[in-house]
Amino acid sequence: MGRGIPKRPTQADIARLAGVSQATVSLVLNERDSGARISTETRDRVLAAMREWGYVANPSARSLAGGRNRIIGVYTFEPVFPTTGVDFYFPFLLGMEQEAAELGHDLLLFTSAGGDRQIFRDGSTRLALADGALLLGRNPNVEEIEQLRDSGYPFVYVGHREVTGAPISYVAADYTTATQQLTQRLFEQGHERVAYARIGEGEAQPSRDREKGFRQAFRAGGKLIGPVWTLESAQDVAGLVDEIVAAGITGLVAEQQLLAEQVRAAAGRRGLSIPDDLSVVVLGDPTGAEHDDVEWTGLEVPRQEMGRAATRLLVRSLDAEERAAVRESVACTIIPGTTAGAPGRSR
């Protein structure tokens, strides 16, 4: 044929081989033609040349040219590998992968290998390889999130995330509503003395959202808000059980499953049982939990659906002519369990 085979054909090579201009090749790649500007015959000829010579578009070049490469970045502020971390992150990633596949996009995981996790290094970010990104992590660098927002780069945070200045788009679990429903369920079962407990400072946004729901339940029921206890560590649980007994608490809203497990063990050492002597509901935080065989009454965090919803939101944002911050919430599933019932059943 007299046309040497390019080792790594460029757009110019494809244009020459197909007998069209390089601009036409670019239009076919970026799917910008409406059918009237490029005939079906011309498009088919360009695509045939690409297949014949193994042409692969350079995503970086397409991004710099303002095109879409249909790649969604995924950036986590904490490691997701090895498998010890998958218990928490896997459902998010599964939902992202499922939704991206349905929307015709690929996922690109950014791991920030070789040091501390940073979105920006030397003033630039590798996230630019993707059209936009999904961010997630319990302990993010908020300053970097704000810098990314100010750069105009499109992203969606998975989880409730507040920042200073202009808001960002996020998809969050509706902890507030679910916690209010669980607290109200304790009231409906006849509990008059209900308390809230957690391990840690409670400054993280999900913790604040949960406590907000607890307080809303009291206001809706016209009750005085019960005590809110914050433990420095699980080692303080024995003292917590002492306070529960002294205060006549019969219903406990536990933020973490680890805390609920420790309360159950400490109560058992005192001859108390759950739910006969103390009803406990758990707010879905699995951090550090041993995952015993107890069917805890509580909520299930919709992590897989959050991943899907965040992916949909990001793609909608990429397709929109004007981008504005959008905040969506996904309902938590209430789990009936066996750890909450009428108070004082063994008395």
N, C-alpha and C positions, 0 to 999 in steps of 0.2 A: 504494500500500500504506500510505501515511501514516506510514512509519517512516523518517525521514531516514537517509541512508547516512553512517555515521561516517567522518570523514577517516582516522582511525587507530583502528579499534575496539579497545576494551579487553575484558578478561574480563567486566566488568559489562555491556558492550554485547552481547557474545555471549550472556550469560545471559538478558538481556531479549529478544533476538531469538529465542532458542530456547525461551523460556518455562520456564527452569529456574533454579535458584539458582547464584550464582557459585561456591559450593563444588563443585557438580556439574561445572562447567566445569573447575575446577582438577583434579578427580579424573580427568577424561578426558585432560587435557593431560599429567598426570604418570603416566598408565597405572597408577594404583594400584587401580582397581576390579577386582574378581574376577569380575564377571559377575552376581553375586547382588545387589550393592548398586546397580548401574546397569543398567537394561535395555538390550538391544541397540537398541530403538527410540529411547530417550533419547540414547544415545551417538551414534547415526547422525544424530539431529536436531542435536546440538551440532556434530558434525563438518561437517555440511552448512552450518550457519550460518557456521562458520569459513571454509569454502571460498568461500561466496557473498560474504562481506564482506572477504575477503583478510586474515584475522587471522593475525598472526605473533607467537608468544610472545616475550616479552622475556627473553633468557637470564639477564641480571643479576638480574631480579626473581625468576625461578624459582630461581636459585641461593640468593638470600637467603631464599626461602621454604623452602629445604631440599629442593627438587626436583632431579631430574636432567635436564639438557638434552642429554645424549648428545654432548657436545663434549669432545674430548681436546686439551689444550694440548701444544704442542711448544716447548721452550725450549732454545736452544743458547747455550753460553757464548762461542762464537766465531761470526763471520759465516758464513752458508752461501751467500751470494750475493756477488759475481757468480759466474760459472761456474768460476772458478779454484778455488773451494773445494768445488765439487760433487763432484769426483773422490772426496773422502773421505766426505762426508756423504750424497751421493745415495742409495747403497744402503740406509742406515739409514732415510731418509725414505720411500723406496719401500716398504720392508717395513712401516713404520708405516701408510702410506696403504692398502696392500693389506689388512692385518689389520683396521684400523678400518672399512673398507668392509664386510668380511665380517661384522663384529660390529655393524653398524648405527650407527656413530659417525662424527662429522665431526672433522677435525683443524683446530686453530687455531694458527698459527705466531706466536710472540711474538719480535719482533726487537729490542726495547729501543732503538728509534730515538731519536736526539737526545742521545746521550752514551754514557758507559760502560755496558756491559751490567750490569744489576742486576735481581735478582728483586724486591727490595723498594725502594720509593721512598716516603719520608715515612711509613714504618711500615706501608705496605699493599702489596699485590701485585695486578697485573692478572691473574695466573693464576687468580684467583677467578672469572673469567668462564667457566672450564672446570670440568668435574667433577673432573678430576685432570690431571696433566701428566707428560710424558716429558721427562727432562733428559738432555742429552748435551754433551760437550765435553772436550777434552784437558786444558785448564787451568781448571777450575772454581773458583769462589769457595766454598770449603768452609764458611766461616762462614755464608754465605747458605743453603747446603744444610741445615746444622744448624738454622738459624732456621726454615726451611720445615718441617722434620721436627717441630720443637717446636710449631709452630702447629697441627699436626694435619692439614694439607693433604695429600691423597693424591698420591703421585708415585712414579715408578720411574726409576732412573738407568740409562742405557744404557752399560754398561761397569763394570768392577770399581771400586767407590768405597768406601773406608773413611773413617769419620768418628769423632770422639770422642763418647762417650756412647752412646746407644741406636743400634743399627745401622739402616741404611736398606735398602729393597728395591732390588735391581739385577739386571740380566741382563748377563753378561760372556762374552767369548770364553774358552775353556779353553786359554789359552796354555801353561799349565804342562804339561799332558799332551802337547800337540803338540810342544813343545820337547824334552821328554824323549824322545819317539818319534824325532824327527829326530836327536838326539844319539846315541841307541842305534843308529840306522841307520848312523851313521859308524863306530861300534865294530864292528858286524857286517860292515862292508866291509873291516875290517882296520886301521883307524886307531888308533894307540896314543896319539898326541899330538894332543889336540883342545883348542881354545881358544874363548873367547867374546869378542866385541867389540861395542861400541856407540858411538854418538856422543851425547854428553850425559851428564848426571849419573846417570841411571838411577834417580832417585827416584820417578818416576811409577809408579803401581801396575801398569800393563801391563808395564813394564820389569822390575819386581821379580818378577812372575809368570813371565816368560820365564826369567829367571836361575834362579829356583827350579827350573824343569823341567830346566835344564842341570845343576844340581847333583844333582838326584835321579837323573839317568841315571848319573852317576859312582858314587853310593852303591849303586844297584841292581846295577851291574856290579863292585862291589868295587874300584874304581879310585881313585887319588888325583885330586882335583879339578884340572882344568886351569886355566890362567891366565884371568882375566877382565880384559880391557882396556877402559878407558873413555877415549875420545878427546874432546877439547874441540871439535874441528871436523873437517871432512873434509880440511882442510889437513894433518892429522897422519897421513894414511894411509900416506905413503911410509915414515915411521918405523915404523909398525905392521908393514908388510911386512918391514922389516929385522929386527924382533923375531921375526916368524913364522919367517923363515929361520934366524935364529940359534938359536932354541929347538927347531928340528926339528919344528915343527907341520905336520901334513899335512891336518888337518881344521879348518875354521873355522865357527863358528856366528855369523852376523852378524845383529844385531837389526834393522837397517834395510837396505832394498834400496839406498839411496844409498851406504851403506858398502860393500856388496858390489860395486857398480859401480865405486867408487873403488879397491877392493882389486884388482879384475880389471885395471883400467888400470895401476895401479902395478906389479902383478906382471908384466904384459906388457912394461913398460919394462925389467924385469930379465931378460927372456927366459924367464919362467915362464908356464905356462898353467893354466887351470882347465878340467877337473878333473885333468889329467894330473899336475901338480905340487902342486896345492892344491885340495882339495875344499871347497866352500862351500855352506852351507844358509842360507836367509834366513827370518826369522821374521815376515814379512808386514807390516812397517811400511813404507808407501810414502812417508813424509815426504821431500820433496825429491828423490825419485828421478827419473831421466831416462827410465825405462821403456824401456831398450834392448831389442833383440830376443833377448836371452838367455833361455832357458827355465830359470829359477832353480829349483833344488830347494828346497822350503820348505813354508810353510803359507799357506793362504788364510783371511783373517779373515772369518767368516760375518756380515758386516754386515747384509745384508738379513734373514736369519733372526733376528738379534739385535733388529732393529726390530720384527719380527712378534711375537717372544716377549715383549718388553717391553710391547707393546700388550695382548697377552692377559693378562699378569700384572696390569697396571693395571686392566683391566676386571673381572677376578676380584676384585681388591681393592675396587673400588667396590661390587660386589655383595655382598661379605662383611659379616656383622653385626659381626665383630670383625676389626680389621686388625693383622697382625703382619708384621714385616720378613721378606721372602722373598728368597732369593738363588738364582739359576739360572745355569747355565753352558751354553754352546752349543759343541759340538765344532767344532774347526777342521779343514778339509780338508787332507790332506797331498798336496802336489804332487810327483810323482816328479822332474820336471825333468831337466836334463842336466849339472848342476854338481857332482855328488857321485859318486865311484866309488872303486875300490880305490886305495890310496896308491902313489905312485911309479911310475905306469904309463909315464912317459917316461924313467925312469932305467935 
